[in-house]
Amino acid sequence: MAVLSIRMIGDPILRTPAAEVTDFGPELARLIGDMTETMIDVQGAGLAAPQVGIGLQVFTYRVDGAEGHVVNPVLEVAGASQGEIDVEGCLSVPGLGSFVDRTEWARVTGKDLTGQEIVVEGTGMLARALQHETDHLRGRLYIDRLAGEDRKNALRAIRSADYNRVTTRTAAERARSLGSSFTRGVLPGATSGPSGGTSR
């Protein structure tokens, strides 16, 4: 397994809907293993294949003791809004975070790496992660769900010259462990990203 490079906002693949997986062979298993290692290395709660430059419907997650992967996920959501309980961030949008309206419950149905049917459902942070990662597979970032002043502030920060330095510095720091078969630590559930919120 290896740690992969994470694509940053501005990369077209992050805005391109991912293709359905049809080949459940060793290459898919290797991709999922590499994504899992990368997610742990950068202390993320989840990682979608487009974030590592692969346009396939695959994501990994590791939240509050629940961990795994889903291929070709179909998302269902229900329940009330979680409200402003946690700042949401993204590994592809480093240094920023905002409150995002997510439902309290979510479920994805899909396949595992062997093509067997799988169902993952949860509330709270797990529900948030399932929604966030499925958005990635549709070519959406969390900032697309912001409105009003929150959206204006996020877009203003991303357009600033300082933000380019943030992404460059983040990429350089992550590059130190690229290709490694070892991780720097274990993610104990949801962790804080640079913005103080959960990064995915």
C-alpha positions as CSV (number, residue, x, y, z in Angstrom):
1,M,0.0,0.0,0.0
2,A,1.0,3.6,-0.5
3,V,0.1,7.1,0.5
4,L,-1.4,9.0,-2.5
5,S,-1.3,12.7,-3.4
6,I,-4.6,14.5,-2.6
7,R,-6.0,16.8,-5.3
8,M,-6.8,20.3,-4.3
9,I,-9.7,22.6,-5.1
10,G,-9.3,23.9,-8.7
11,D,-8.5,20.4,-10.0
12,P,-11.2,19.5,-12.6
13,I,-11.5,15.9,-11.4
14,L,-13.1,17.2,-8.2
15,R,-15.9,18.7,-10.3
16,T,-16.4,15.7,-12.5
17,P,-19.0,13.0,-11.5
18,A,-17.3,9.7,-10.9
19,A,-17.9,6.7,-13.0
20,E,-19.5,3.5,-11.7
21,V,-17.1,0.7,-10.9
22,T,-17.6,-2.4,-13.0
23,D,-14.3,-4.3,-12.4
24,F,-14.0,-5.7,-8.9
25,G,-10.5,-7.1,-9.3
26,P,-7.1,-6.6,-7.7
27,E,-6.7,-3.0,-9.0
28,L,-9.8,-1.9,-7.0
29,A,-8.6,-3.7,-3.9
30,R,-5.2,-1.9,-4.2
31,L,-6.9,1.4,-4.7
32,I,-9.0,1.0,-1.6
33,G,-6.0,-0.1,0.4
34,D,-4.0,3.0,-0.8
35,M,-7.0,5.3,-0.1
36,T,-7.4,3.9,3.4
37,E,-3.7,4.4,4.2
38,T,-3.8,7.9,2.7
39,M,-6.9,8.8,4.7
40,I,-5.2,7.7,8.0
41,D,-1.9,9.4,7.1
42,V,-3.6,12.8,6.7
43,Q,-5.9,12.2,9.6
44,G,-9.1,12.4,7.6
45,A,-12.5,11.0,8.4
46,G,-13.1,10.0,4.8
47,L,-11.6,10.1,1.4
48,A,-13.2,9.8,-2.1
49,A,-11.4,8.4,-5.1
50,P,-11.6,11.7,-7.1
51,Q,-9.6,13.3,-4.3
52,V,-6.7,11.0,-5.3
53,G,-7.2,11.6,-9.0
54,I,-9.3,8.5,-9.7
55,G,-12.7,9.1,-11.3
56,L,-14.5,6.1,-9.8
57,Q,-17.4,5.8,-7.3
58,V,-15.4,4.7,-4.3
59,F,-14.9,6.2,-0.9
60,T,-13.3,5.1,2.4
61,Y,-14.4,6.3,5.9
62,R,-13.1,6.1,9.5
63,V,-15.4,7.8,12.0
64,D,-16.1,7.1,15.7
65,G,-15.0,3.5,15.6
66,A,-16.7,2.8,12.3
67,E,-14.5,2.2,9.3
68,G,-14.6,0.7,5.8
69,H,-15.3,1.5,2.2
70,V,-18.2,1.7,-0.2
71,V,-18.2,1.2,-4.0
72,N,-21.0,2.6,-6.1
73,P,-22.9,4.1,-3.2
74,V,-26.5,5.1,-3.3
75,L,-27.3,7.7,-0.6
76,E,-30.5,8.0,1.5
77,V,-31.0,10.8,4.1
78,A,-33.7,11.4,6.6
79,G,-34.3,13.2,9.9
80,A,-33.8,16.7,11.2
81,S,-30.8,18.9,10.4
82,Q,-27.7,18.4,12.6
83,G,-27.5,22.1,13.0
84,E,-24.3,24.0,13.8
85,I,-22.7,21.3,16.0
86,D,-19.5,20.9,14.1
87,V,-17.4,22.7,11.5
88,E,-17.0,20.7,8.3
89,G,-13.8,20.8,6.4
90,C,-12.3,18.9,3.4
91,L,-8.9,17.5,2.7
92,S,-9.2,19.0,-0.8
93,V,-10.0,22.5,0.6
94,P,-7.3,22.8,3.3
95,G,-7.3,25.4,6.0
96,L,-11.0,26.3,5.7
97,G,-14.1,25.0,7.4
98,S,-17.8,26.0,7.9
99,F,-21.0,24.8,9.3
100,V,-22.8,22.7,6.6
101,D,-26.5,21.7,6.8
102,R,-26.5,17.8,6.9
103,T,-29.3,15.5,8.0
104,E,-29.0,13.6,11.3
105,W,-29.3,10.2,9.6
106,A,-27.9,8.7,6.4
107,R,-27.5,5.4,4.8
108,V,-25.5,4.2,1.7
109,T,-26.1,1.0,-0.1
110,G,-23.4,-0.2,-2.5
111,K,-20.7,-2.9,-2.9
112,D,-17.5,-3.9,-1.1
113,L,-14.2,-4.5,-2.9
114,T,-15.3,-8.0,-3.9
115,G,-18.7,-6.9,-5.4
116,Q,-20.8,-8.1,-2.4
117,E,-23.7,-5.9,-1.4
118,I,-23.0,-3.6,1.6
119,V,-25.1,-1.2,3.7
120,V,-23.7,1.5,6.0
121,E,-25.9,3.7,8.0
122,G,-25.4,6.0,10.9
123,T,-26.2,9.3,12.7
124,G,-24.2,12.3,13.7
125,M,-20.6,12.4,12.4
126,L,-20.9,9.1,10.4
127,A,-24.1,10.4,8.7
128,R,-22.2,13.6,7.9
129,A,-19.2,11.7,6.5
130,L,-21.4,9.5,4.3
131,Q,-23.1,12.6,2.8
132,H,-19.8,14.5,2.4
133,E,-18.1,11.6,0.5
134,T,-21.1,10.8,-1.7
135,D,-21.1,14.5,-2.7
136,H,-17.5,14.1,-3.8
137,L,-18.5,11.3,-6.2
138,R,-21.1,13.6,-7.7
139,G,-18.5,16.3,-8.4
140,R,-19.6,18.5,-5.4
141,L,-17.6,20.0,-2.6
142,Y,-19.0,21.0,0.8
143,I,-18.6,24.7,-0.1
144,D,-21.3,24.2,-2.8
145,R,-23.8,23.6,0.1
146,L,-23.0,26.9,1.8
147,A,-25.3,29.9,1.4
148,G,-25.4,33.6,2.1
149,E,-22.4,35.1,4.0
150,D,-20.9,31.7,4.7
151,R,-20.6,31.0,0.9
152,K,-19.3,34.5,0.2
153,N,-16.7,34.2,2.9
154,A,-15.5,30.8,1.7
155,L,-15.2,31.9,-1.9
156,R,-13.5,35.1,-1.0
157,A,-10.9,33.1,1.1
158,I,-10.3,30.7,-1.8
159,R,-9.8,33.5,-4.3
160,S,-7.3,35.3,-2.1
161,A,-3.5,35.1,-2.8
162,D,-2.9,33.8,0.7
163,Y,-5.1,30.7,0.0
164,N,-2.7,29.6,-2.8
165,R,0.1,29.6,-0.2
166,V,-2.0,27.5,2.1
167,T,-2.6,24.8,-0.6
168,T,1.0,24.9,-1.7
169,R,2.2,24.5,1.9
170,T,-0.3,21.7,2.6
171,A,0.7,19.8,-0.6
172,A,4.4,20.1,0.4
173,E,3.8,18.8,3.9
174,R,1.7,15.8,2.6
175,A,4.4,15.0,0.0
176,R,6.8,14.0,2.7
177,S,4.9,10.7,3.2
178,L,3.9,10.0,-0.4
179,G,4.6,6.5,-1.5
180,S,5.3,5.3,2.1
181,S,4.0,1.9,3.2
182,F,3.8,3.2,6.8
183,T,1.5,5.6,8.4
184,R,2.4,8.3,11.0
185,G,-0.5,7.4,13.3
186,V,-3.9,5.9,13.8
187,L,-7.0,8.0,13.5
188,P,-9.1,7.6,16.7
189,G,-12.5,8.4,15.2
190,A,-13.2,11.8,13.8
191,T,-10.3,14.1,14.0
192,S,-9.7,17.8,13.7
193,G,-8.3,19.2,10.5
194,P,-6.5,22.6,10.1
195,S,-9.7,24.5,10.6
196,G,-10.5,22.8,13.8
197,G,-13.4,20.8,12.3
198,T,-13.6,17.4,10.8
199,S,-11.7,17.0,7.5
200,R,-12.9,14.6,4.9
